[in-house]
Amino acid sequence: MGEALAKIEWKIYFIFIGIDNVRLYLTWRYFPEFQHLSLEEIDHIFETPGVHPVKTSKALHPKSKKASNNA
C-alpha cells in the first residue's frame, strides 16, 4: 500500500463512497430502462439507426408506468 493511502487510514471509505455515488448517478442517467418492455421493443431501441437508446427507452417507458400505477 502506498504511503499516502496508509496515512489516510479509515478516510479512504469516503473516497469509495464518492466513487460509488458517481457510478450510481452515471448508471441511472445513461443506461436505458427495460422494465415492462418486450424483446421486440428492446430490439427496436438498439437496432434503429439514428435512434438514441436512452431517449427512446424513456419515451416508451411512461406508458408502462401509467399502467402499473392504475393497477
mmCIF file of the N, C-alpha and C atoms, coordinates in Angstrom:
data_MODEL
# 
_entry.id   MODEL 
# 
loop_
_atom_site.group_PDB 
_atom_site.id 
_atom_site.type_symbol 
_atom_site.label_atom_id 
_atom_site.label_alt_id 
_atom_site.label_comp_id 
_atom_site.label_asym_id 
_atom_site.label_entity_id 
_atom_site.label_seq_id 
_atom_site.pdbx_PDB_ins_code 
_atom_site.Cartn_x 
_atom_site.Cartn_y 
_atom_site.Cartn_z 
_atom_site.occupancy 
_atom_site.B_iso_or_equiv 
_atom_site.pdbx_formal_charge 
_atom_site.auth_seq_id 
_atom_site.auth_comp_id 
_atom_site.auth_asym_id 
_atom_site.auth_atom_id 
_atom_site.pdbx_PDB_model_num 
ATOM 1   N N  . MET A 1 1  ? 0.859   -1.171 0.000   1.00 0.00 ? 1  MET A N  1 
ATOM 2   C CA . MET A 1 1  ? 0.000   0.000  0.000   1.00 0.00 ? 1  MET A CA 1 
ATOM 3   C C  . MET A 1 1  ? 0.903   1.230  0.000   1.00 0.00 ? 1  MET A C  1 
ATOM 4   N N  . GLY A 1 2  ? 0.501   2.241  -0.743  1.00 0.00 ? 2  GLY A N  1 
ATOM 5   C CA . GLY A 1 2  ? 1.292   3.452  -0.806  1.00 0.00 ? 2  GLY A CA 1 
ATOM 6   C C  . GLY A 1 2  ? 1.266   4.223  0.506   1.00 0.00 ? 2  GLY A C  1 
ATOM 7   N N  . GLU A 1 3  ? 2.272   5.067  0.686   1.00 0.00 ? 3  GLU A N  1 
ATOM 8   C CA . GLU A 1 3  ? 2.375   5.832  1.928   1.00 0.00 ? 3  GLU A CA 1 
ATOM 9   C C  . GLU A 1 3  ? 1.194   6.787  2.109   1.00 0.00 ? 3  GLU A C  1 
ATOM 10  N N  . ALA A 1 4  ? 0.742   7.393  1.018   1.00 0.00 ? 4  ALA A N  1 
ATOM 11  C CA . ALA A 1 4  ? -0.388  8.324  1.109   1.00 0.00 ? 4  ALA A CA 1 
ATOM 12  C C  . ALA A 1 4  ? -1.656  7.597  1.554   1.00 0.00 ? 4  ALA A C  1 
ATOM 13  N N  . LEU A 1 5  ? -1.902  6.415  1.006   1.00 0.00 ? 5  LEU A N  1 
ATOM 14  C CA . LEU A 1 5  ? -3.088  5.649  1.403   1.00 0.00 ? 5  LEU A CA 1 
ATOM 15  C C  . LEU A 1 5  ? -2.986  5.177  2.839   1.00 0.00 ? 5  LEU A C  1 
ATOM 16  N N  . ALA A 1 6  ? -1.793  4.859  3.294   1.00 0.00 ? 6  ALA A N  1 
ATOM 17  C CA . ALA A 1 6  ? -1.615  4.411  4.671   1.00 0.00 ? 6  ALA A CA 1 
ATOM 18  C C  . ALA A 1 6  ? -1.893  5.535  5.662   1.00 0.00 ? 6  ALA A C  1 
ATOM 19  N N  . LYS A 1 7  ? -1.622  6.775  5.270   1.00 0.00 ? 7  LYS A N  1 
ATOM 20  C CA . LYS A 1 7  ? -1.809  7.903  6.180   1.00 0.00 ? 7  LYS A CA 1 
ATOM 21  C C  . LYS A 1 7  ? -3.279  8.293  6.336   1.00 0.00 ? 7  LYS A C  1 
ATOM 22  N N  . ILE A 1 8  ? -4.097  8.057  5.306   1.00 0.00 ? 8  ILE A N  1 
ATOM 23  C CA . ILE A 1 8  ? -5.495  8.488  5.433   1.00 0.00 ? 8  ILE A CA 1 
ATOM 24  C C  . ILE A 1 8  ? -6.373  7.432  6.096   1.00 0.00 ? 8  ILE A C  1 
ATOM 25  N N  . GLU A 1 9  ? -5.859  6.253  6.294   1.00 0.00 ? 9  GLU A N  1 
ATOM 26  C CA . GLU A 1 9  ? -6.496  5.156  7.023   1.00 0.00 ? 9  GLU A CA 1 
ATOM 27  C C  . GLU A 1 9  ? -7.983  5.001  6.710   1.00 0.00 ? 9  GLU A C  1 
ATOM 28  N N  . TRP A 1 10 ? -8.857  5.198  7.695   1.00 0.00 ? 10 TRP A N  1 
ATOM 29  C CA . TRP A 1 10 ? -10.288 4.940  7.548   1.00 0.00 ? 10 TRP A CA 1 
ATOM 30  C C  . TRP A 1 10 ? -10.968 5.936  6.622   1.00 0.00 ? 10 TRP A C  1 
ATOM 31  N N  . LYS A 1 11 ? -10.336 7.054  6.344   1.00 0.00 ? 11 LYS A N  1 
ATOM 32  C CA . LYS A 1 11 ? -10.952 8.075  5.485   1.00 0.00 ? 11 LYS A CA 1 
ATOM 33  C C  . LYS A 1 11 ? -11.056 7.622  4.035   1.00 0.00 ? 11 LYS A C  1 
ATOM 34  N N  . ILE A 1 12 ? -10.363 6.540  3.694   1.00 0.00 ? 12 ILE A N  1 
ATOM 35  C CA . ILE A 1 12 ? -10.436 6.018  2.332   1.00 0.00 ? 12 ILE A CA 1 
ATOM 36  C C  . ILE A 1 12 ? -11.866 5.603  1.991   1.00 0.00 ? 12 ILE A C  1 
ATOM 37  N N  . TYR A 1 13 ? -12.663 5.276  3.009   1.00 0.00 ? 13 TYR A N  1 
ATOM 38  C CA . TYR A 1 13 ? -14.057 4.907  2.758   1.00 0.00 ? 13 TYR A CA 1 
ATOM 39  C C  . TYR A 1 13 ? -14.832 6.058  2.124   1.00 0.00 ? 13 TYR A C  1 
ATOM 40  N N  . PHE A 1 14 ? -14.508 7.287  2.482   1.00 0.00 ? 14 PHE A N  1 
ATOM 41  C CA . PHE A 1 14 ? -15.176 8.434  1.867   1.00 0.00 ? 14 PHE A CA 1 
ATOM 42  C C  . PHE A 1 14 ? -14.856 8.521  0.378   1.00 0.00 ? 14 PHE A C  1 
ATOM 43  N N  . ILE A 1 15 ? -13.638 8.156  0.011   1.00 0.00 ? 15 ILE A N  1 
ATOM 44  C CA . ILE A 1 15 ? -13.265 8.139  -1.403  1.00 0.00 ? 15 ILE A CA 1 
ATOM 45  C C  . ILE A 1 15 ? -14.102 7.097  -2.132  1.00 0.00 ? 15 ILE A C  1 
ATOM 46  N N  . PHE A 1 16 ? -14.219 5.905  -1.567  1.00 0.00 ? 16 PHE A N  1 
ATOM 47  C CA . PHE A 1 16 ? -15.010 4.858  -2.207  1.00 0.00 ? 16 PHE A CA 1 
ATOM 48  C C  . PHE A 1 16 ? -16.492 5.224  -2.259  1.00 0.00 ? 16 PHE A C  1 
ATOM 49  N N  . ILE A 1 17 ? -17.005 5.857  -1.229  1.00 0.00 ? 17 ILE A N  1 
ATOM 50  C CA . ILE A 1 17 ? -18.406 6.299  -1.234  1.00 0.00 ? 17 ILE A CA 1 
ATOM 51  C C  . ILE A 1 17 ? -18.624 7.312  -2.348  1.00 0.00 ? 17 ILE A C  1 
ATOM 52  N N  . GLY A 1 18 ? -17.691 8.231  -2.519  1.00 0.00 ? 18 GLY A N  1 
ATOM 53  C CA . GLY A 1 18 ? -17.797 9.221  -3.589  1.00 0.00 ? 18 GLY A CA 1 
ATOM 54  C C  . GLY A 1 18 ? -17.772 8.583  -4.963  1.00 0.00 ? 18 GLY A C  1 
ATOM 55  N N  . ILE A 1 19 ? -16.849 7.653  -5.166  1.00 0.00 ? 19 ILE A N  1 
ATOM 56  C CA . ILE A 1 19 ? -16.762 6.957  -6.452  1.00 0.00 ? 19 ILE A CA 1 
ATOM 57  C C  . ILE A 1 19 ? -18.038 6.159  -6.710  1.00 0.00 ? 19 ILE A C  1 
ATOM 58  N N  . ASP A 1 20 ? -18.547 5.469  -5.702  1.00 0.00 ? 20 ASP A N  1 
ATOM 59  C CA . ASP A 1 20 ? -19.785 4.697  -5.866  1.00 0.00 ? 20 ASP A CA 1 
ATOM 60  C C  . ASP A 1 20 ? -20.966 5.594  -6.201  1.00 0.00 ? 20 ASP A C  1 
ATOM 61  N N  . ASN A 1 21 ? -21.052 6.756  -5.580  1.00 0.00 ? 21 ASN A N  1 
ATOM 62  C CA . ASN A 1 21 ? -22.150 7.678  -5.875  1.00 0.00 ? 21 ASN A CA 1 
ATOM 63  C C  . ASN A 1 21 ? -22.076 8.194  -7.305  1.00 0.00 ? 21 ASN A C  1 
ATOM 64  N N  . VAL A 1 22 ? -20.883 8.483  -7.785  1.00 0.00 ? 22 VAL A N  1 
ATOM 65  C CA . VAL A 1 22 ? -20.722 8.927  -9.171  1.00 0.00 ? 22 VAL A CA 1 
ATOM 66  C C  . VAL A 1 22 ? -21.128 7.811  -10.121 1.00 0.00 ? 22 VAL A C  1 
ATOM 67  N N  . ARG A 1 23 ? -20.704 6.582  -9.851  1.00 0.00 ? 23 ARG A N  1 
ATOM 68  C CA . ARG A 1 23 ? -21.073 5.459  -10.712 1.00 0.00 ? 23 ARG A CA 1 
ATOM 69  C C  . ARG A 1 23 ? -22.577 5.209  -10.689 1.00 0.00 ? 23 ARG A C  1 
ATOM 70  N N  . LEU A 1 24 ? -23.196 5.337  -9.538  1.00 0.00 ? 24 LEU A N  1 
ATOM 71  C CA . LEU A 1 24 ? -24.641 5.159  -9.435  1.00 0.00 ? 24 LEU A CA 1 
ATOM 72  C C  . LEU A 1 24 ? -25.377 6.198  -10.272 1.00 0.00 ? 24 LEU A C  1 
ATOM 73  N N  . TYR A 1 25 ? -24.955 7.458  -10.181 1.00 0.00 ? 25 TYR A N  1 
ATOM 74  C CA . TYR A 1 25 ? -25.589 8.515  -10.969 1.00 0.00 ? 25 TYR A CA 1 
ATOM 75  C C  . TYR A 1 25 ? -25.411 8.264  -12.461 1.00 0.00 ? 25 TYR A C  1 
ATOM 76  N N  . LEU A 1 26 ? -24.205 7.917  -12.889 1.00 0.00 ? 26 LEU A N  1 
ATOM 77  C CA . LEU A 1 26 ? -23.961 7.690  -14.313 1.00 0.00 ? 26 LEU A CA 1 
ATOM 78  C C  . LEU A 1 26 ? -24.775 6.508  -14.830 1.00 0.00 ? 26 LEU A C  1 
ATOM 79  N N  . THR A 1 27 ? -24.913 5.465  -14.022 1.00 0.00 ? 27 THR A N  1 
ATOM 80  C CA . THR A 1 27 ? -25.739 4.327  -14.421 1.00 0.00 ? 27 THR A CA 1 
ATOM 81  C C  . THR A 1 27 ? -27.193 4.745  -14.545 1.00 0.00 ? 27 THR A C  1 
ATOM 82  N N  . TRP A 1 28 ? -27.698 5.499  -13.593 1.00 0.00 ? 28 TRP A N  1 
ATOM 83  C CA . TRP A 1 28 ? -29.093 5.956  -13.628 1.00 0.00 ? 28 TRP A CA 1 
ATOM 84  C C  . TRP A 1 28 ? -29.331 6.876  -14.821 1.00 0.00 ? 28 TRP A C  1 
ATOM 85  N N  . ARG A 1 29 ? -28.355 7.713  -15.142 1.00 0.00 ? 29 ARG A N  1 
ATOM 86  C CA . ARG A 1 29 ? -28.529 8.734  -16.172 1.00 0.00 ? 29 ARG A CA 1 
ATOM 87  C C  . ARG A 1 29 ? -28.385 8.187  -17.585 1.00 0.00 ? 29 ARG A C  1 
ATOM 88  N N  . TYR A 1 30 ? -27.450 7.254  -17.806 1.00 0.00 ? 30 TYR A N  1 
ATOM 89  C CA . TYR A 1 30 ? -27.091 6.887  -19.170 1.00 0.00 ? 30 TYR A CA 1 
ATOM 90  C C  . TYR A 1 30 ? -27.432 5.462  -19.578 1.00 0.00 ? 30 TYR A C  1 
ATOM 91  N N  . PHE A 1 31 ? -28.051 4.665  -18.724 1.00 0.00 ? 31 PHE A N  1 
ATOM 92  C CA . PHE A 1 31 ? -28.455 3.324  -19.108 1.00 0.00 ? 31 PHE A CA 1 
ATOM 93  C C  . PHE A 1 31 ? -29.967 3.291  -19.277 1.00 0.00 ? 31 PHE A C  1 
ATOM 94  N N  . PRO A 1 32 ? -30.454 2.742  -20.387 1.00 0.00 ? 32 PRO A N  1 
ATOM 95  C CA . PRO A 1 32 ? -31.902 2.724  -20.620 1.00 0.00 ? 32 PRO A CA 1 
ATOM 96  C C  . PRO A 1 32 ? -32.631 1.777  -19.671 1.00 0.00 ? 32 PRO A C  1 
ATOM 97  N N  . GLU A 1 33 ? -33.895 2.095  -19.428 1.00 0.00 ? 33 GLU A N  1 
ATOM 98  C CA . GLU A 1 33 ? -34.755 1.276  -18.574 1.00 0.00 ? 33 GLU A CA 1 
ATOM 99  C C  . GLU A 1 33 ? -35.481 0.256  -19.450 1.00 0.00 ? 33 GLU A C  1 
ATOM 100 N N  . PHE A 1 34 ? -35.433 -1.020 -19.077 1.00 0.00 ? 34 PHE A N  1 
ATOM 101 C CA . PHE A 1 34 ? -36.057 -2.071 -19.869 1.00 0.00 ? 34 PHE A CA 1 
ATOM 102 C C  . PHE A 1 34 ? -37.226 -2.735 -19.173 1.00 0.00 ? 34 PHE A C  1 
ATOM 103 N N  . GLN A 1 35 ? -37.583 -2.278 -18.007 1.00 0.00 ? 35 GLN A N  1 
ATOM 104 C CA . GLN A 1 35 ? -38.682 -2.892 -17.277 1.00 0.00 ? 35 GLN A CA 1 
ATOM 105 C C  . GLN A 1 35 ? -39.980 -2.710 -18.069 1.00 0.00 ? 35 GLN A C  1 
ATOM 106 N N  . HIS A 1 36 ? -40.738 -3.757 -18.199 1.00 0.00 ? 36 HIS A N  1 
ATOM 107 C CA . HIS A 1 36 ? -42.034 -3.783 -18.892 1.00 0.00 ? 36 HIS A CA 1 
ATOM 108 C C  . HIS A 1 36 ? -41.910 -3.610 -20.404 1.00 0.00 ? 36 HIS A C  1 
ATOM 109 N N  . LEU A 1 37 ? -40.727 -3.769 -20.979 1.00 0.00 ? 37 LEU A N  1 
ATOM 110 C CA . LEU A 1 37 ? -40.575 -3.698 -22.426 1.00 0.00 ? 37 LEU A CA 1 
ATOM 111 C C  . LEU A 1 37 ? -40.418 -5.109 -22.976 1.00 0.00 ? 37 LEU A C  1 
ATOM 112 N N  . SER A 1 38 ? -41.025 -5.338 -24.131 1.00 0.00 ? 38 SER A N  1 
ATOM 113 C CA . SER A 1 38 ? -40.885 -6.645 -24.761 1.00 0.00 ? 38 SER A CA 1 
ATOM 114 C C  . SER A 1 38 ? -39.533 -6.725 -25.468 1.00 0.00 ? 38 SER A C  1 
ATOM 115 N N  . LEU A 1 39 ? -39.154 -7.925 -25.857 1.00 0.00 ? 39 LEU A N  1 
ATOM 116 C CA . LEU A 1 39 ? -37.889 -8.093 -26.570 1.00 0.00 ? 39 LEU A CA 1 
ATOM 117 C C  . LEU A 1 39 ? -37.895 -7.345 -27.895 1.00 0.00 ? 39 LEU A C  1 
ATOM 118 N N  . GLU A 1 40 ? -39.054 -7.270 -28.546 1.00 0.00 ? 40 GLU A N  1 
ATOM 119 C CA . GLU A 1 40 ? -39.153 -6.548 -29.807 1.00 0.00 ? 40 GLU A CA 1 
ATOM 120 C C  . GLU A 1 40 ? -38.923 -5.050 -29.602 1.00 0.00 ? 40 GLU A C  1 
ATOM 121 N N  . GLU A 1 41 ? -39.454 -4.502 -28.512 1.00 0.00 ? 41 GLU A N  1 
ATOM 122 C CA . GLU A 1 41 ? -39.239 -3.082 -28.224 1.00 0.00 ? 41 GLU A CA 1 
ATOM 123 C C  . GLU A 1 41 ? -37.772 -2.804 -27.890 1.00 0.00 ? 41 GLU A C  1 
ATOM 124 N N  . ILE A 1 42 ? -37.142 -3.695 -27.160 1.00 0.00 ? 42 ILE A N  1 
ATOM 125 C CA . ILE A 1 42 ? -35.719 -3.537 -26.842 1.00 0.00 ? 42 ILE A CA 1 
ATOM 126 C C  . ILE A 1 42 ? -34.886 -3.629 -28.118 1.00 0.00 ? 42 ILE A C  1 
ATOM 127 N N  . ASP A 1 43 ? -35.231 -4.566 -28.993 1.00 0.00 ? 43 ASP A N  1 
ATOM 128 C CA . ASP A 1 43 ? -34.534 -4.688 -30.273 1.00 0.00 ? 43 ASP A CA 1 
ATOM 129 C C  . ASP A 1 43 ? -34.690 -3.408 -31.089 1.00 0.00 ? 43 ASP A C  1 
ATOM 130 N N  . HIS A 1 44 ? -35.892 -2.843 -31.093 1.00 0.00 ? 44 HIS A N  1 
ATOM 131 C CA . HIS A 1 44 ? -36.145 -1.592 -31.817 1.00 0.00 ? 44 HIS A CA 1 
ATOM 132 C C  . HIS A 1 44 ? -35.280 -0.458 -31.270 1.00 0.00 ? 44 HIS A C  1 
ATOM 133 N N  . ILE A 1 45 ? -35.120 -0.401 -29.967 1.00 0.00 ? 45 ILE A N  1 
ATOM 134 C CA . ILE A 1 45 ? -34.333 0.666  -29.336 1.00 0.00 ? 45 ILE A CA 1 
ATOM 135 C C  . ILE A 1 45 ? -32.885 0.635  -29.823 1.00 0.00 ? 45 ILE A C  1 
ATOM 136 N N  . PHE A 1 46 ? -32.298 -0.551 -29.930 1.00 0.00 ? 46 PHE A N  1 
ATOM 137 C CA . PHE A 1 46 ? -30.872 -0.643 -30.255 1.00 0.00 ? 46 PHE A CA 1 
ATOM 138 C C  . PHE A 1 46 ? -30.579 -0.798 -31.742 1.00 0.00 ? 46 PHE A C  1 
ATOM 139 N N  . GLU A 1 47 ? -31.513 -1.294 -32.521 1.00 0.00 ? 47 GLU A N  1 
ATOM 140 C CA . GLU A 1 47 ? -31.223 -1.590 -33.919 1.00 0.00 ? 47 GLU A CA 1 
ATOM 141 C C  . GLU A 1 47 ? -31.624 -0.491 -34.891 1.00 0.00 ? 47 GLU A C  1 
ATOM 142 N N  . THR A 1 48 ? -32.458 0.442  -34.503 1.00 0.00 ? 48 THR A N  1 
ATOM 143 C CA . THR A 1 48 ? -32.885 1.501  -35.407 1.00 0.00 ? 48 THR A CA 1 
ATOM 144 C C  . THR A 1 48 ? -31.776 2.534  -35.540 1.00 0.00 ? 48 THR A C  1 
ATOM 145 N N  . PRO A 1 49 ? -31.284 2.779  -36.779 1.00 0.00 ? 49 PRO A N  1 
ATOM 146 C CA . PRO A 1 49 ? -30.211 3.757  -36.944 1.00 0.00 ? 49 PRO A CA 1 
ATOM 147 C C  . PRO A 1 49 ? -30.690 5.169  -36.616 1.00 0.00 ? 49 PRO A C  1 
ATOM 148 N N  . GLY A 1 50 ? -29.835 5.935  -35.983 1.00 0.00 ? 50 GLY A N  1 
ATOM 149 C CA . GLY A 1 50 ? -30.160 7.319  -35.660 1.00 0.00 ? 50 GLY A CA 1 
ATOM 150 C C  . GLY A 1 50 ? -31.039 7.490  -34.439 1.00 0.00 ? 50 GLY A C  1 
ATOM 151 N N  . VAL A 1 51 ? -31.312 6.404  -33.727 1.00 0.00 ? 51 VAL A N  1 
ATOM 152 C CA . VAL A 1 51 ? -32.165 6.469  -32.543 1.00 0.00 ? 51 VAL A CA 1 
ATOM 153 C C  . VAL A 1 51 ? -31.281 6.416  -31.300 1.00 0.00 ? 51 VAL A C  1 
ATOM 154 N N  . HIS A 1 52 ? -31.508 7.327  -30.384 1.00 0.00 ? 52 HIS A N  1 
ATOM 155 C CA . HIS A 1 52 ? -30.752 7.354  -29.129 1.00 0.00 ? 52 HIS A CA 1 
ATOM 156 C C  . HIS A 1 52 ? -31.430 6.400  -28.150 1.00 0.00 ? 52 HIS A C  1 
ATOM 157 N N  . PRO A 1 53 ? -30.748 5.336  -27.698 1.00 0.00 ? 53 PRO A N  1 
ATOM 158 C CA . PRO A 1 53 ? -31.396 4.310  -26.868 1.00 0.00 ? 53 PRO A CA 1 
ATOM 159 C C  . PRO A 1 53 ? -32.024 4.831  -25.580 1.00 0.00 ? 53 PRO A C  1 
ATOM 160 N N  . VAL A 1 54 ? -31.365 5.747  -24.880 1.00 0.00 ? 54 VAL A N  1 
ATOM 161 C CA . VAL A 1 54 ? -31.906 6.227  -23.604 1.00 0.00 ? 54 VAL A CA 1 
ATOM 162 C C  . VAL A 1 54 ? -33.167 7.047  -23.843 1.00 0.00 ? 54 VAL A C  1 
ATOM 163 N N  . LYS A 1 55 ? -33.150 7.936  -24.828 1.00 0.00 ? 55 LYS A N  1 
ATOM 164 C CA . LYS A 1 55 ? -34.330 8.763  -25.111 1.00 0.00 ? 55 LYS A CA 1 
ATOM 165 C C  . LYS A 1 55 ? -35.505 7.904  -25.566 1.00 0.00 ? 55 LYS A C  1 
ATOM 166 N N  . THR A 1 56 ? -35.235 6.923  -26.418 1.00 0.00 ? 56 THR A N  1 
ATOM 167 C CA . THR A 1 56 ? -36.305 6.049  -26.895 1.00 0.00 ? 56 THR A CA 1 
ATOM 168 C C  . THR A 1 56 ? -36.876 5.217  -25.755 1.00 0.00 ? 56 THR A C  1 
ATOM 169 N N  . SER A 1 57 ? -36.014 4.709  -24.899 1.00 0.00 ? 57 SER A N  1 
ATOM 170 C CA . SER A 1 57 ? -36.474 3.923  -23.754 1.00 0.00 ? 57 SER A CA 1 
ATOM 171 C C  . SER A 1 57 ? -37.354 4.759  -22.836 1.00 0.00 ? 57 SER A C  1 
ATOM 172 N N  . LYS A 1 58 ? -36.951 6.001  -22.582 1.00 0.00 ? 58 LYS A N  1 
ATOM 173 C CA . LYS A 1 58 ? -37.752 6.876  -21.724 1.00 0.00 ? 58 LYS A CA 1 
ATOM 174 C C  . LYS A 1 58 ? -39.078 7.239  -22.384 1.00 0.00 ? 58 LYS A C  1 
ATOM 175 N N  . ALA A 1 59 ? -39.100 7.332  -23.708 1.00 0.00 ? 59 ALA A N  1 
ATOM 176 C CA . ALA A 1 59 ? -40.351 7.624  -24.406 1.00 0.00 ? 59 ALA A CA 1 
ATOM 177 C C  . ALA A 1 59 ? -41.309 6.435  -24.334 1.00 0.00 ? 59 ALA A C  1 
ATOM 178 N N  . LEU A 1 60 ? -40.781 5.224  -24.379 1.00 0.00 ? 60 LEU A N  1 
ATOM 179 C CA . LEU A 1 60 ? -41.624 4.026  -24.305 1.00 0.00 ? 60 LEU A CA 1 
ATOM 180 C C  . LEU A 1 60 ? -42.020 3.691  -22.877 1.00 0.00 ? 60 LEU A C  1 
ATOM 181 N N  . HIS A 1 61 ? -41.205 4.068  -21.908 1.00 0.00 ? 61 HIS A N  1 
ATOM 182 C CA . HIS A 1 61 ? -41.416 3.657  -20.520 1.00 0.00 ? 61 HIS A CA 1 
ATOM 183 C C  . HIS A 1 61 ? -42.595 4.338  -19.823 1.00 0.00 ? 61 HIS A C  1 
ATOM 184 N N  . PRO A 1 62 ? -42.907 5.620  -20.061 1.00 0.00 ? 62 PRO A N  1 
ATOM 185 C CA . PRO A 1 62 ? -44.014 6.239  -19.309 1.00 0.00 ? 62 PRO A CA 1 
ATOM 186 C C  . PRO A 1 62 ? -45.353 5.541  -19.492 1.00 0.00 ? 62 PRO A C  1 
ATOM 187 N N  . LYS A 1 63 ? -45.607 4.975  -20.667 1.00 0.00 ? 63 LYS A N  1 
ATOM 188 C CA . LYS A 1 63 ? -46.891 4.298  -20.849 1.00 0.00 ? 63 LYS A CA 1 
ATOM 189 C C  . LYS A 1 63 ? -47.010 3.089  -19.929 1.00 0.00 ? 63 LYS A C  1 
ATOM 190 N N  . SER A 1 64 ? -45.898 2.412  -19.656 1.00 0.00 ? 64 SER A N  1 
ATOM 191 C CA . SER A 1 64 ? -45.962 1.268  -18.747 1.00 0.00 ? 64 SER A CA 1 
ATOM 192 C C  . SER A 1 64 ? -46.063 1.723  -17.296 1.00 0.00 ? 64 SER A C  1 
ATOM 193 N N  . LYS A 1 65 ? -45.513 2.900  -16.952 1.00 0.00 ? 65 LYS A N  1 
ATOM 194 C CA . LYS A 1 65 ? -45.650 3.425  -15.596 1.00 0.00 ? 65 LYS A CA 1 
ATOM 195 C C  . LYS A 1 65 ? -47.109 3.757  -15.303 1.00 0.00 ? 65 LYS A C  1 
ATOM 196 N N  . LYS A 1 66 ? -47.805 4.335  -16.278 1.00 0.00 ? 66 LYS A N  1 
ATOM 197 C CA . LYS A 1 66 ? -49.214 4.669  -16.086 1.00 0.00 ? 66 LYS A CA 1 
ATOM 198 C C  . LYS A 1 66 ? -50.035 3.408  -15.871 1.00 0.00 ? 66 LYS A C  1 
ATOM 199 N N  . ALA A 1 67 ? -49.718 2.359  -16.621 1.00 0.00 ? 67 ALA A N  1 
ATOM 200 C CA . ALA A 1 67 ? -50.463 1.109  -16.489 1.00 0.00 ? 67 ALA A CA 1 
ATOM 201 C C  . ALA A 1 67 ? -50.232 0.476  -15.120 1.00 0.00 ? 67 ALA A C  1 
ATOM 202 N N  . SER A 1 68 ? -48.997 0.539  -14.621 1.00 0.00 ? 68 SER A N  1 
ATOM 203 C CA . SER A 1 68 ? -48.729 -0.075 -13.321 1.00 0.00 ? 68 SER A CA 1 
ATOM 204 C C  . SER A 1 68 ? -49.289 0.761  -12.174 1.00 0.00 ? 68 SER A C  1 
ATOM 205 N N  . ASN A 1 69 ? -49.415 2.074  -12.342 1.00 0.00 ? 69 ASN A N  1 
ATOM 206 C CA . ASN A 1 69 ? -49.985 2.924  -11.297 1.00 0.00 ? 69 ASN A CA 1 
ATOM 207 C C  . ASN A 1 69 ? -51.493 2.729  -11.165 1.00 0.00 ? 69 ASN A C  1 
ATOM 208 N N  . ASN A 1 70 ? -52.156 2.375  -12.258 1.00 0.00 ? 70 ASN A N  1 
ATOM 209 C CA . ASN A 1 70 ? -53.601 2.177  -12.234 1.00 0.00 ? 70 ASN A CA 1 
ATOM 210 C C  . ASN A 1 70 ? -53.982 0.820  -11.654 1.00 0.00 ? 70 ASN A C  1 
ATOM 211 N N  . ALA A 1 71 ? -53.039 -0.093 -11.572 1.00 0.00 ? 71 ALA A N  1 
ATOM 212 C CA . ALA A 1 71 ? -53.352 -1.448 -11.097 1.00 0.00 ? 71 ALA A CA 1 
ATOM 213 C C  . ALA A 1 71 ? -53.522 -1.507 -9.603  1.00 0.00 ? 71 ALA A C  1 
# 
